[in-house]
């Protein structure tokens, strides 16, 4: 385990071949500040620069996963009368970094250890797999404080759970218990709190047994298909399959199956 000392609002450490990113402002319920977003971007730089990293696990310190944006910190950045400009800059940076997380070339896992609302919900929606502790509560919450989602919630929440349920959460401001969130498709697995990190580590280890190239290409196809017609998406899948036939990992998988051995993937 190697922990970076270059971050102040996050704890960033390598566990095996996974990068664990922990939101680390527990007394503020891990609310997002401009510094936190900038540091999250730097953590993603680590992922982009190190091909040996095979996954990202995102979680929170203390009792919360993330309670959304720290509005006090955002407004404090504009004390000289530029609060509006500061807020819009912050939201644009949130969008840029969240987009990077969603498009990460490796699988990403949100381990939701506690409350996840507003920007915290928008953050976990950028991850491929969402685990939640049994006591966690998840919701949009913007309406409770006269706010509008600014971190992609109006796009990603309907795509995850459907427009009707997304509007229910946004318009009522209600939080869902973890199990109901799982029933709605917002959470993939609900676990006892003391098993959450172990399950995230288990998933991260499982990704290492697969071809990194295959996982990255699957993510690309799914992302592209969300904005395309069925015909375009299926043709893209066929094109990727044709291209993939020349890869080492595809042919290594077939050879390993034939020879009844464990494949050795090289990510190319």
N, C-alpha and C positions, 0 to 999 in steps of 0.2 A: 504494500500500500504506500503510495507516494502522494503527499498532500502539498499543493501549491501554497506559497505564502504571499503571492502577488495579488490576492483578492481581499477586500475588506467586507463586502456585503454578501459574499458567497464563500462557501467552503468547496474547493475543487480538488478532487483527489482521484488518482487512478487506482482501481481495484481490478487486478488481473488485466484484462484488455477492455475494460469498461471505464468510461469517465463518469464519475459521480459528481453531480452539481447539486449542492444543497443551499437553498435560500437561507441566509444566516442572519436574520434580524428578528429573532424570536420575540423580543419585547414589543415589536411593532407588528406582530403577526405576519412577518416576512412581506410586508407591503413593498411594492415596487417603487423605487426611486430612480431618477436619472442615472445615478451611479450604479445601481443594480443592473439596469438595462445595458449600460456600457460594459460592465463586467461580464454579463451573460454573453454579449457579443465576443468578448475576448476569450471566453471559455470555448465558444464555438470555433474560434480561430485555432485553438489547440486540436480540436477534432479534425478540422480541414488539413492541418499540417502533419498529422500523425496517422499514416495508413494502418498502423498496427492496432489502433483503437477500433473496436468492433461494435460498440454500442454506447449510448448515453443514458444514464439514469438521473432523473430530476426529482428532487424531494425537498422537504422543508425541515428546518430545525424547530424544536419545541412543539407547541400544540397546534400550529397552523401549517398548511401547505403554503397558501398565499391569500391574503385578504384583499388583493387588488392594488390599485395605485395608491401611493402615499400622497394624497392631495396637498398636504401641508408642505411636503418637500418640493412638489412641483410649483406651487404658488410662491414658495420662498425664493425660487430661482428667478422670479420676476418681480421682485420687490420694488424695482425702480420704475414701475408703471408698464412693464412689458410682460405682464402675467399671461395675456392671451398668446403672445408669440412664444413664450416659454412652454406653455401647455401644448401648443400645436407642434412645437419641435419635439417635445417629449413623446407625443403620440406617434409622430412619424418615426421616431427611433424605435419605439415599441413595435410598430408594424414591421419595420425593416428586420429587427432581430427575431421577432416571432416567425416571420417568413423564412428566415435562415434556419431556425429550429425545425420548422415543418419540412423543409427541403433537405435536411441533413442527409448525407449519403449512407448513414448507418441507422439501424433501428433505435428509436427513442422510447423510453419508458417513463411515464409519470407515476411516481409512488406517492400517492396522496395520503399524507399522514394525518391531516386534520382539515379544518375548514378551507374551502377553495371557492372564492366568490369573485365576481366582477373580473378584474384583470387576472386573478388567479385561475378562474375558470377558462378564460381565454388562453392562458399559458398552457394548461394541460391539454386543451383542444389541439395544440400544435404537435402533440406527441402521438406516436403510432399506437402505443398500448397504454391503457390507463388502469393502474391498480389502486385500490382504495382500502384504507383501514376501516373496520366495521363501524367505528364511531365518527367517521368523517361526514361532513355536510357539504353539499355542492349546490351552487346556484349562481344566477346572474347578478342580481342585487343592485344593478345600476339605478333602477327606478326608485329604489328606497331612498336615494340621496339626490334625486333630480339630475342624474347623469345619463349620458348616452354611451353605449359601448364604443370604445375607440381602439381596441386591440384585436379586431377581427371577429368579435362575437357574433355579429349579425350575419356573417358569412359561414363561419365554421360550425356554430351550434346547430343551425337548421340542417346542415349537411350531415352532422353526426346523429341527430335524433329526430329529424323531420321538422317541418315548419310549424306544425300545430303545437308540438310539445315545446319547441324553442320559444314560440310566442308566449306560451303559458308561463315559462320560467321568467322571460324578460318582462312581461306585463304585470305579473303578480309580485315579482321580487322574492318569491318563495325559495327556500333552500330545500334540497332533497336529501334524505338519509342515503348513505352509500348504497344500501341494497336496492332502494327504489331507483336510484340513479343507474344501477346495473340493469334493473328490469327495463329501463327506458333506453338502454344502449349507450349511455354516457360513460359508464365504467365497464371494464372488461372482467375484472375479478375483484371480489370483496374478501378480505382476509382479516384474521385477528391482528390487532395492532403489532403484537410482538413477532408476527410472521411476515410483515410487509417487506422489510428490507431483504430478508432471506429469499423471498419469492422473486423480488426484482433481480437479485444476484443470480438466482437460478435461471431466469429468462436470459439475462446477459450472457451467462455461460453457454446456454443453448444456441445463441446466435453464432458463437464461435465455431460450432460444428457445421455450419452452413457456409456456402460460398458467399463472400462479401459482395462479389460481382452480381450474383443472382439477387440478393436482397436489395441492393441499390437499384437494379433495373426493375424489379417489381415495384418499388416505391415510385420510380419515375413513371411507370405505366399507369399506376393507380392515380397519381396526381394529374397526369395529362388527361386521363379519361373523365375526370370530374368536370372538365370544361369542354368536352367534345361530344359529338353524337355517337350513338352506338356503332354505326358503320365506321366512323373514323377511328374510334377506340379499338375495334376489333382488327382493323387493318394495321394499326400501330403495333398491336400485340403480335401479329404475324410477321411484321417487319423486324421487330425486336428478336423474335424467335429465329428468324433467318440469320440475322446478324450474330446471334448468340451461338449458332452452330459452330462457328470458327473459334470459340473461346476454349482455353485450356480447361476451365472448370466444368463446362458442359460435357466435354469428352472424358474428363477424369471421372465425373459422376457415373457415366455409362460404363466405363471400364471397371470401376470399383464394384458396381452392381453385378457385372458379369463375372468378376473374379471373387466375389463374396468377401470383399475387404473394405476397410474404412477409407473413404476418399481423402486425398490430400489436396485441398484447394489452395490456389495461389492468388485468387482475386483478380484473375485476368483470363 
